[in-house]
């Protein structure tokens, strides 16, 4: 939930400067179902502990779908930074049996108590690429205390870049709005000027 909350805050960040993320909200994304499907699948396996033995495989596949979506939309500023973060997390998860390895001290600092349910991040023995796992902690008693990785940081930075690129001042007219207003004014004034005979 921590990364999701930070991602939403990153998207909304231009609002604090009197701007709005027009580039993100008005864009026609290619294959948007890929990212929505990946998010939905992560919620199902993590929050609802569904799919049981298939959860690790589905977890890896959600990153494959997310990376495919970001590659298809790589012309968006920040997309490749988000993609680098997703690739870092996805590769590390794939090499560690479907789980992102976490540093034990970070888990303790965040006050995470894992039960028998599927954990997308956990302390594992002999982790592969441990420095790319959840090595940082957003500690207790801060809200949404959790662990996070280098990949997560890249994802949030990329979302900030995407949100600010193409952002517009709130209340500022777009070029299309100005063209439409100009055309309407021309019609109201009688349309284009007619030539007069001497």
Rosetta blueprint (number, residue, H / E / L):
1 X L
2 X H
3 X H
4 X H
5 X H
6 X H
7 X H
8 X H
9 X H
10 X H
11 X H
12 X H
13 X H
14 X H
15 X H
16 X H
17 X H
18 X L
19 X E
20 X E
21 X L
22 X H
23 X H
24 X H
25 X H
26 X L
27 X L
28 X L
29 X L
30 X L
31 X L
32 X H
33 X H
34 X H
35 X H
36 X H
37 X H
38 X H
39 X H
40 X H
41 X H
42 X H
43 X H
44 X H
45 X H
46 X H
47 X H
48 X L
49 X L
50 X L
51 X L
52 X H
53 X H
54 X H
55 X H
56 X H
57 X H
58 X H
59 X H
60 X H
61 X H
62 X H
63 X H
64 X H
65 X H
66 X H
67 X H
68 X H
69 X H
70 X H
71 X H
72 X H
73 X L
74 X L
75 X L
76 X L
77 X L
78 X L
79 X H
80 X H
81 X H
82 X H
83 X H
84 X H
85 X H
86 X H
87 X H
88 X H
89 X H
90 X H
91 X H
92 X H
93 X H
94 X H
95 X H
96 X L
97 X L
98 X L
99 X L
100 X E
101 X E
102 X E
103 X L
104 X H
105 X H
106 X H
107 X H
108 X H
109 X H
110 X H
111 X L
112 X L
113 X L
114 X L
115 X L
116 X L
117 X L
118 X L
119 X L
120 X L
121 X E
122 X E
123 X L
124 X L
125 X L
126 X L
127 X L
128 X L
129 X L
130 X H
131 X H
132 X H
133 X L
134 X E
135 X L
136 X E
137 X E
138 X E
139 X L
140 X L
141 X L
142 X L
143 X L
144 X L
145 X L
146 X E
147 X E
148 X E
149 X L
150 X H
151 X H
152 X H
153 X H
154 X H
155 X H
156 X H
157 X H
158 X H
159 X H
160 X H
161 X H
162 X H
163 X H
164 X H
165 X L
166 X L
167 X L
168 X E
169 X E
170 X L
171 X L
172 X L
173 X L
174 X L
175 X H
176 X H
177 X H
178 X H
179 X H
180 X H
181 X H
182 X H
183 X H
184 X H
185 X H
186 X H
187 X H
188 X H
189 X L
190 X L
191 X L
192 X L
193 X L
194 X L
195 X L
196 X L
197 X L
198 X L
